[in-house]
Amino acid sequence: MNNLRRSRLIGIGVATTAVAGSLAFALPASAHSASNHHASKHHASKHHIAHAVNSSGSNLPSKPHDLTATPGNTQVVLNWSASNGYGSTITGYSVQVSTDSGTTWTTLSDPNTTTTYTATGLTNGTSYLFRVAGEDSAGTGAYAMVIASPVSVSVTAPSNATIEQGSVHGTAYAFLSWAAPQTPANPVTGYTVDVSTDGGTTWTVVAANIAGTAIAVPTQSGASYEVAAESSAGLSDFASFVAPSNSSWGNGGDNDQGGHH
């Protein structure tokens, strides 16, 4: 009987699936083929990428990739990779912010013509939801989103700020040097040196974005100098320059770490 049933099954054509330790199931060959065909179509559809289009059927820009947010003092710096215009030129980006989890949005920049934007005037400790979308002649594409909270963190003031007098080719110079902060909370990106010629009432920037820890500036009558460290959070407190005890410099001042700002 078993042989007869086996012969009859083979006569109509079947595909048999056997699983160890369980029952074997048989399907007509036509059903098996249809099942494989359906699976193949399903597999293929998973790899099909559908682009968003406008009302005219033109492709909209792709969502920007790698959107990042770097918090700073009352600010957040956004960076992202360019959108794909699918043959059209990306003309800019729409940058928006929300403080109510995306219920309402405020436009910060549109069009923003680079792949970076710094949102300023923010409140430290507040959570902000940012979104960015590419734009071209077809319209505005899908938005990429990121959450960030600005923070109030600054580097400490430079130490050992020293001033000495010298000359270069007959011109009197003040040689200023200092030591980098010991353990800055944020990486130091440079230094700013200010000068005052009225006893500290008003201050003027002599140089900014100084890469090293020394600078020579032309001597000014009655001048005092201070230096601050720069970071993504802003300026540190200022440190006043002090002349060494054996120096001929007469305007050393006191070593006030509090700064003038």
C-alpha positions, 0 to 999 in steps of 0.5 A: 500500500505504501508503495502504491501511494508513493507511486501515485504521489510521484505521478502527479509531481510533488516536492517533499520537505523533511525536517529531522524529528518532525513530520514531512510535508508534501506540496504539489510541484506547481505550488512549490514553484509559486511559493519560490516565485513569491519569495523571490519577488519579496526578496527583490522588493526589499532591495528596491529603493523608492525615492520620494517624489513631488506632485509632478513625479520628480525625485526629491532630494535624499535625506541628509546622512550622518547628521551630528550635533556638537553642544557648546555654551548656549549653542549647538553645531550641526554637521551632515553629509550632502543629500543626493539630488538624483541628477538635480543640483542641491541648492541648499538645506532647510534647518529647523528646530523644535522645543516641543518634541516636534509638534511645532518647528522654527526655521533657523536657516533656509536655504543653508548653503553649506553642510554645517550650521551653528544654532546660537542663543540657546538655553543651556540644559534645554533639549532641542530637536533639530532637523535638516532636509536637502532642497533642489528644483523639485522641492524639499526632501525628507528630514534627518533629525538629531537631539542635543542640549547646549552646556555651559562648560569652559576651560580654565584660565591659562597660568604663569602669564609672564611679560618681558621687554625686548626689541626687534630691529630697534622696535620695542616689543612686549614678549608674552608667554603663558602655560596652557590650562592643566586639565581643560574641560573642553579642548583648547582651540587657541588663545586671545590676548587683550590690551588696556592702556587706561588702567583696565577700564577698556580692553582691545583684542591684540590677537585671537586664535593664537595657536601657541603659548607665546606672542610678541606685540609692539610695546604701547605706553602704559599698556597692560595685557591679559590672555584667555583660552579659547574653546567651543564653549567660548573664552575662559577667564583672563589671566593678567601678565606679570613681569619677572622680578628681574625684568625691566618691564614696568607695567606688570600689574597684579596676577588677577585670574578673574578676568575683565569680562 
